Amino acid sequence: MLDKRTILSVDDLEVVLHTAVGDLKAVRGTSFDLKAGEAIGIVGESGSGKSMTALALMRLLPRVAQLRANAIALDGVAIDTANDREFAHSIAGQKISMIFQEPMTSLNPVYSIGRQLTEAAVQFAGLSPKAARARAIELLERVGIPDPVGRLEQYPHQLSGGQRQRVMIAMALMNEPELIIADEPTTALDVTVQAQIMELLAELRREFGMAMILITHDLAVVASTVDKVAVMYGGEIVEKGPCHEVLTNPMHPYTRGLLACVPKMDGTPRRLGAIPGIVPALLGEVDFCVFSSRCAHVRDICRTQRPPLQGDGARSYSCILTPAEIATLPPAQPTEEMSPPMVTTGPALIEAQGIHKFYRVKKTLFGQTKTLHAVNDVSLQIRRGETFALVGESGSGKTTLAKILLGLSPADGGAVLLDGEAVNAMDGRKRARLMQPIFQDPYSSLNPRHTIAQIIARPLDVHRIGDAASRKQAVLDVMDRVGLPERVLHNYPSQMSGGQRQRVAIARALIMKPALLVCDEPTSALDVSVQAQILNLLADLQQDLGLTYLLITHNIAVVHQVASRIAVMHQGRIVEMGEARKILRAPEHDYTRLLLSSVPELATAGSDRK
């Protein structure tokens, strides 16, 4: 008999942050229900209120935050009226558990896995140490950790990223909660590990009858995992309903815009949709549509009145546009095709010949030293004007190879030729004029004490190119090319959004007018809407300037969107290489097939889940 109990009921949740410039409502008017065994995905850009909603349910809000709600009930019992001590001892970790985004920062590095798993069960759930240990071993085995007995004595740093996340899931299940909140549980994981973790969560949800809230910005993960979706923007749920209906027939302009930003795995790549601007910080009372400042279909009334709620309780959206009007809107994604340039002739701009790289490693301080063959006999050629993608899981050797190609790390065997000249014999300044990197995290790669003008002009200063006036003009020219307004010239990185910071990093790389850009996961730290803007920008720059890209990524959909050719790396070797469209349609190597089969797709929304 199916359990139809309502596990969680949230009515008019509000989170207010008291700041120096006024009260900021990070979450407002949020309501939803969740039945036993049901999963809801909460999606939206950074700053939309997703994680703040989860922290409110767990009472983990910052000190400046205040929680208000008409009612929050867990299995029919009000939990919003419980005092902090009662909530901590009998609800948090007992009836509601949370899986955080980064397991390495969530696990205590000085406590063993066994201690962290059993501590709460012994202290709050009343289990004996022996029973808690048996439960921990059972759950580690259930979540797919090999040698669970031995793992209890290990520490977090001795486990892989996927194993640490599995430990976090086991820890969340220790006290048999009724509700699991998973906040970006797979963002830091490889695509194959991501697929395993999401399949595991689905299996455990069915097996234990738990409800689950999945918070993510990855719409493809939502499509293959949850039963219903809530789309948040500006602290509000702007659309909600069954997963298949929301993702295949979106009603709110924001949902339509988000879906248009997602790279697809089928057909010829098209220019991605883009939502201009960023999520606003809305201070004080909001008596207008929160999306009005970015909406392509905004009307005057949207700026002066709250939008009506349309639809029924199961499928609803907040917008002045009626379903009939929405049906007549043009597609949110442009129809312009953006096929990656195919370059089949001409000399190689950069060439790797039989590259080897070894590292001497040991597992413990006094352990035996072993040799790790990080890059094993890798050869490749990248021609001018093409986009060459290097894909593979963490530890496959991608970044090590990139460092060798950039001349930042010497190879132990083989050679790298840049424009026909050996990289290791080339003058560093000449190499920098031909080749520039764009790093994964723009915030950590930009000097926080320098202004945007100083950061972008820095390569010109180092190479002593031009005078002050010509350098400023060069900075303004390259900022205009990457879509940065002149008004941010004297801003600092902390005053910029994630997408703006990545544009700064691209501008800094372009100011030397290089032939080759080495892009190491250039969009993995960005929201899907910002990712779309950056991918469109990179395509435009390539078309206008004839740039060559080496793209290092684990995002196969991004590869399909921009890459001409692909090399798949596994355990230090290239196991498959060729035209992107051929490999993505008909992979030949088993490992490539495994990678592609693990990629979540929007097309799976509403399909039968494993």
N, C-alpha and C positions, 0 to 999 in steps of 0.2 A: 504493500500500500504506500502510495506516494505521500511524503510529508509536505503538507501545504501550509505549515505554520509560517507566519510572518516573523522572521528572525529580527529584522531591523526596520524600524520606522522612524524617519527623520522628518519633522514638520517645522518649516520656517527657520532653519538654522542660520545664524548670523555670527560672524567673527569680526570684532571691531579692534583695530590697532590704534592705540593712542600715541600719536606722534607729535613732534614739536610744532608742526604746521597745521595740525588738526586731526580729526578722527578719520581713519581710513577703513572703510568696510571691505575687508579682504574677501569675505563671503557674505552674501545676503540672499534671503528668501529661498534658501535651498531646501527642497523637500523630495524625498524618494522612499520607496519601500523595497524590501529585499526578502524573498522567501527562502526557506531551507533548500540548500543545494543550488541556489540560483547565483549567477554572477552578473555584476554590473560593471561596465567600463566607464570611468570618468576621464574624458579626454579634453584637450585644449592646450593652448600655448603656455609657456612659462609666465607666471603672474596672473593666470586666470582664476586661481583659487583651488586647484585640485588638491595639492598636498596640504593646504591649510584646512580643507574639509576633513581629510584623514586625521590630521593632528588634533583637530577639535574633537573628533569621536574618541580619540585615545587620551585626551586631556594632556597633550604634550605641547600646548601652545606656548609661545614666548611670554615673558612676564608682562609685556606691554599690551597683550591681547586680552580681550574680554569675550566670553562665549555667551550667546543668548539663543534661546529656541523656545517655540511653543511647547514642543515635546520631543524627546529622544527616547525611544523604547527598544529594549532588547528582549525578544521573546515575550512581549507583552508587559514587561516590567520597566517602569521609568528609571533611566540611569542618569538623566540630567540633574536630578535632585539629590543624588548620592554625594556625600562629602568626599573630600579628596582621599582620606584614609580608607574609607570603605571601597572607593573606586579602585585604588591601588591594590588592595588586598583580595578583593573578590571579583573584580571585573577585568581590569587590564592584565593580560597574560593568561587569565583563566577562561573568560568567556569571549574576549576579543583579543586577538593576537595580530601583530604587525610584522611584515617582512619589508625591510628597508632596501633602498636602492643600492647602496654600496656595502657589501657584507664585511669588507676589511675594516671599515670604520665603525661598524655596528658590533663586531665581536671584540672582546677584550684581548689584546695581544699577550697579556701576561697570565691569562687563565687558560687551562687546558680545555679542549672541546668538551670533555666529559663533565667538568665542573660547570661550564656555562649551560650545558643542556639540563643538568639535574638540579641546579641551585634553586630555581623558582618552584619546581615540583616538590622539593623537600620542604622548603620554607613556607609556601602558601597552599599547595594542594594536599599536604598531609601525607605524601608518600614517604616510605622509608628509603634510606639511601640505596639499599639493595633493590627495591622495587623500581626506584627512579632510574638506576643504572640499567636494569633489564629493559625498561621502557625506552631509554635512550638508544640502546643497541638495536632494539626492534625497529625504531623509527629511522635510524641511520641506514639500516638494511633496506627499509621500505623506500627511502628516497634515493637509493642507488649508490650509496657510499661503499666501496669495496673494503673488506676487513674492518667492519665497524668496531670490533673490540679493540683493535690496535689504534684506531683513530681517536678513541676517547682520551688517550694519553698524549696526543699531538696538540700542537698549537696552530692558530689560524694561519700563520705565515708558511706552514708546512703543507698547506692545501692549495689546490688551484682555485681560480675564481669561481668556476662552476661548482666545485666541491664546497667552497665556503657558502655559496648561496643555498646549496642543498642542506647544509648544516643549519642555516637560518630557518629554512622551511621546517626541518625536524624540530627545532627549538620552538617554533610557533605552534606546532602540533602537540607538544609535550603534555599539555593540560586539557587536550580535547576541546578546543574552543568552538563556539557556535558560529563565529564570524572571523574571517581572515581578511586583513587589509594589506594588499600588496602594492607598495609605492615604487613604481618603476623597477620591478624585480629583475628585469633582463637587460636594462640599458647598457650595463658595463660588460655584457657577455657576448661571446661569439655567436654567430647565427645558429650553428649546430647545437651549442649548449643552450641557447635561448629556446629552441624548439623543444629540447628535452625538458627544460624547467617548466614551460607552459603546459606541456602534455602531462607532466607529473602533477602540477597543481590541479588540472582538470580531473585526473584520475582520483586524487585524494579528496577532491570536493564531492565527487559522486560516491566514493567509498564511505566517507564519514558524514555525508549529508550537511556539510558546512556551506554557509553563504560566503561569497567573496566579493570584495570591492577591488578592482584592478585600476590603478591610477597610472596613466601612461600618455605619452604624446605620439606613440606609434600606432597609427590607425590599423595597420595590417595585423599587428598582434591582437588588437581588439577584435578584428573581424573573425579570427580563427579561435577565439577563446571564450567570449562572454555571451550571455543571453540577451542583455539589453545595454543600451548606451545612454549616457548623459553627457552632453557637450557643454562645457563651461567657458564663459568669457566674462572678464571684468567682475568676477566674483559671483556670477549668476549662472544657473542652468538655463541656456537659451533654447535647447532642444533635447528631448529625450524620447525613447521608444525602443521597440525591439531592434536588435543589432542589424538584422538584414534590412529592415525598412529604412533605418536612419542612414546606413552606409550606401544603399542603392538608390534611395529616393529622398535625399536631404531636402528639408524645407527652409531652414533658416539660412540667410545669406552667408553667415559665418561658417556653418557646416559645409555648405557648397564650396566656399573658398578653401577650407582646409583640405577637402577631398581633391580639389583641383591641383593642390600643391604636391600631392604624393606621386613619386615616379612609379610608373606601371611597368610590369614585366612582359607585357604582351604588345605586339604590333610595333610600328615605327615610332620612335620617341617623338613626342610633341613638346612644344614649349610649355613649361609648367605655369600654372596659375600663380599669382602672387597677391598677397594681402598687404597693401601699403601700410606703413606706420608700425607701431608697437602697441601692446596692451596698455591702456592708460591706468594711472593710479587715480582712482576716483575718490576724492575727499568730500566729506560732508554728505548731505542728502542727494540722491540721484533721482531726478524727476524727468529723465529722458532715456532714450534707448542707449545702452552702454556701448553698442557697436556702431552708433551713428557716425563717429569720427572716421571710421575706416570703411564704411559700407558703400558699395558702388551704386546702390539703389535707394540711397537716403532721400527722405522728403523733409520739408520744413517741419512738419508735425513731429518727426522723429526726434528733433532736438529740443522739443518743449514738452513732450508728454511721454509717459511710460507706454511701451507697446502692449497691445492686448495679447492674452494667452489664447492661442488657437488650438483646436483639436480636443481630444478627450484626455482622461488621466493617463492612459497607457501610451498614447502617441500625441505629443504636444510640442509646440514651439512658440516663442515670444517674438512676434513680428507683426507689423501693420499689413504686410502683404498677405493676401488670401491665397489658398491653394491654387485657385484658378489663375491668379496673377503670377505666381511662382512658376506654373507650368509653361508660361509664355516667355520666361526669361531666357536670354541666350546662355549657352554653356559657360560655366565659370572658367574652364580651361581653354586657352586659345587652340585653334585648329592648326596653327602653323607647325609644320613638321621640322624637327631639328635632328636630322640624321648626323651622327658623328662623322667627321671627314675621314675618308679612306685614302691612305697614302701607300701605294704599292711599289713605287719606284723612287730612286734617288738615294744618296748616301745616308748613312745613319748619323744622326746628331750625337747620340751617345750610344756606346756599345760596351757590353760586359762580356769578357771572354774567360770562361772557365774559372769563375770566382769561387774561392774557398775562404771560410772564416772559422777559426777555432777559438773556443774559450775554455779556460781551465777553471773548473768549478768543483766545489765540495759541499755536501749537504749539511755537515756540521762543522764546528770550529776545528775539531781535531780529526775530522773524517778524512778518508782517502780522497786525493784529488783525482778527478776524472776529466776527460776531454769531451767537450760538447762541440759537435760539428754543426754550427749554426747555419752556415751557407755551404752547400755541397755541390760544386761543379755547375754553377749557374752561368748560362750564356743567354744574352738577349740583345736585340737591336731596337732602338726607337728612332723613327724617321721624323724629319722636320714636318710640323703641321698636324701630327696625329696625337690622339690621346691613348696612352698605353696604361691599362689598369693592372695592378698587381694585387691579387686577392688571396685570401687564406686566413686561417684562424690565428689567434694570438700564439706566439711561439713558433710560427712557421718559418720565420726568417725574413719577413717583409721589411721591417724597419731596419734591421741590420744591413740588408742589401742596400736600402736607400741611403744609409749613412756612408756606405762604401762608394756608392755612385756620386754622392755629394762631395766626396773627399774628406769627410769628417772622421772616418775610421779607415785605417789601412787594411787591405785584404792580405790574407796569408798565402794566397796563391791566385794566379790569373791576373788580368789587367782590365782597366776601365779607360776607354778612349772617349774624350769629349771633343767633338768637332775635329777628330783625327789626331788629337794630342793626348798623351797619357795624363790622367787626372793627377796622379801622385807627383808628377814632375812639373805640373803647371803652376805658375804663379797664382797665389791665392786671390789676388785682386782680379786677375784675368778670368779666373774660374767663376768668381762672383758676378762678373759682368755677363757671363754666358748662362749661368744657372742659379736659381734662387729657390729657397724652400718656403712653403706655407704650412704651418704647423697645425696640429689638431685643436689645441686649446688657445684661442687668440688672447685670452686674458693673461695667461702665464707667459706668453711669448712677446708681450708688449711691456715696456718699462713703465711701471705705474707712476713714476715721478716725472715723466716727460709728457709734454703736450703732444697732440696728434700731429701738429706741424713738425715738431722735433723728431718724432718717431719716423715719419715718412721720409724726412730729409736726411736722416742719419747715414744711409749709404752714400749719399752725395758728399756729406762731410768727410766720411772715412776715405773716400776716393779723391777728395779735393777737386770736385767737379764744379765749375762755375763760381760766381760770386753770390752774395746774399740775395740780391734781387732776382737773379736767374734761378736760384734754388727755390725761392718762394713761388715763382711762377711755375716751375716744374711740379712743385707740390700741388698747387691749385689745379694744374692740368690733369694730373693723375687722379686727384680726388674727384674731379668732374667725371672722369672716365669710369670710375668704379661706383659712382652714384653717391658720393659723400658731399653734403652741402658745405659751403664755405664757412658757415656760422660755427661749425664744430672745430675749426682750425686750432683754437686755443683750449679745447676741452682736454680732459685727461681720460685714460681708458676706463676708469671707474664710472665716468659719466656717460658712457656709451652703452648701447644694447649689445647683445651677443653678435647679431648680424652686422652691426656697424663696426665692431671690433675686428671681425673677420675681413670686412672690406678694407679696414686700415692695414691689416696684415698683407692683403693682396696688393694694395697701393704701394706699400713699402717694397714689396718684391718687384713690382713693375717699374719703379722709378729708375732702375738701372737698365731698363729695356732689354731684359734677358731673352734668350731664345727658348729656354726650357724652365718650366716651373715644376718642382717636385712637391706634390700636394699630399701630405700625410694625414689621412682622415679629416679632410678640410670641413666636413659638415656634420661629423658625428656628435659634436657638442651643441648642435643647434636645433631649434624647433623646426618642424616640418615646413612651416611657412617661410622661415628664414632660409632653410636649406634650399627651397625652391628659388629664392632670389639669388643665392650664391651660385647655384648650378646654371641658371639663366645667364648670370654675369660672366661666368667662366666660358660659356659657349659663345657669348657675344665678343669677348676679348679675343678668343681664338680666331673667330671669323675676321675681326677687324685688324688684328696685329700679327696673325699667322703664328701664334704661340704653339709650343709643343708642351704637352702635359704628361707627367708620370703620376698617376693617381694610385695611391695606396689606400685600400679600403676593405672592409668586410661587408659593406652594404651592396648586395648584388643588384638591387633596384637602381642604385646610383650608377653602377657600372653599365647597366643596360641603357641608362639615359644619356651618358656622355662618352663611353669608351669606343674606340675603333678596334683595338685588339686587347686580348687578355692573356695574362700568364697566371696560372694557379700554382701557388706554392704550398708544399706540405712537407714538414720535417726537413726544411732546408733545401729541398729540391723543387724545381719546376716540373710538375707532373703533367701539365697540359698547357699548350700555348697556341693561339691562333686568332682568327677573326671573332670579335665579340658575339655577333649575331649567330654564328655557327655553333660556338661553344655553348651559348645560353639555350639554344634550341635543341642541340643534339650532343651533349657532352659524351666523351669517350672514356675518360678515366673514372674509376669507381669513386674516388674522393671528390671529384667535381660533381658527379651525380648526387653524392651525399650532401654537398653544400647547397646545391640548387633545390633539392627536395626539402631542405630545412627552411627555405625562405618563406615567411608568411606573406600572403597576398590578400588584397582587398576583395578579390573575386571569391574568396572562401566564406564571406559573410553569410551566415545562416545555413551553411552546409553542415552535414553531419560531422560532429567532432569525434576525434579518436577517444 
